[in-house]
Amino acid sequence: LHQLSREEFLIIVRTLRTQGRYVGMTGDGVNDVLALKQANLGIAMQSGTQATRNVADIVLMQDSFAALPEALLEGQRIMHGMEDTLRLYLTRIFTLAILIATIAMLEAGFPYTPAQNSVISIFSLTVPAFFLALWAPPGAVPHTSLVRKLLNFVLPATVVTGIFSIAIYLYFIAMTQDWPYTQLALTYASIAMGLFLVVFVQPPTEFWAGGDRLAGDWRPTLLALGLFAVLMASPYIPALRDFFGLDPLRSLLDALVIGGATAAWMVLLRFVWK
């Protein structure tokens, strides 16, 4: 390989890439510059030329390859963490867009107050996303389109969650004729579905592995259960009630309706993914 010209290096890299390979290239001389630029990952030696170091993605200090295995694992963790958090955020954003548009067309008010939307984000997005990124496992990252992988999860989750959210809102507005209370009921339902979605993102068992591969990690599930316990306790603990602004539901029947709808949402969403 050391006898190859820069054009031959370039041909090899381009050929491998056209075959769908993910190409890494190491080099230290001027002849390697074009091939390093064409590779998916360019790796230069610290002792190499300035031009080589400038075009490389990674520069190996002291020309040591010892850092590469750990860098590979960290890159895999970053990719898996990004995918998990994107699934949560995109599902939430698209569901909210469908919910707002539908309720506006029906002239039935607005689904949440800004404060309630913030509380939903804290429980079902901000806290879970932080820990999902922190706990993201290493492992091979399939060389498939990120958009396709996200749509496989996000599209069914958005449609099913949007349908159930609209149904819950319309049920409570019809039964109570009380817009603020309807917003409160939908807030509880949205948080509950959002926490179940965390479990679907990192399935601890085969039963939950519908929209994503089996993870076998129970930490996200335990986190979701802990947040759910905080949610249930917050209306009855003055400090939490003042912080989150969540009042208790008026009756056990209302709680059963929300719980039953959430369970039905979970079963239907899993069925759609399967």
Secondary structure, 3 states (H helix, E strand, C coil): CCCCCHHHHHHHHHHHHHCCCCCEEEECCHHHHHHHHHCCEEEEECCCCHHHHHHCCEEEHHHCHHHHHHHHHHHHHHHHHHHHHHHHHHHHHHHHHHHHHHHHHCCCCCCCCHHHHHHHHHHHHHHHHHHHHHCCCCCCCCCCCHHHHHHHHHHHHHHHHHHHHHHHHHHHHHHHCCHHHHHHHHHHHHHHHHHHHHHHHCCCCHHHCCCCCCCCCCHHHHHHHHHHHHHHHHHHCHHHHHHHCCCCCCCHHHHHHHHHHHHHHHHHHHHHHC
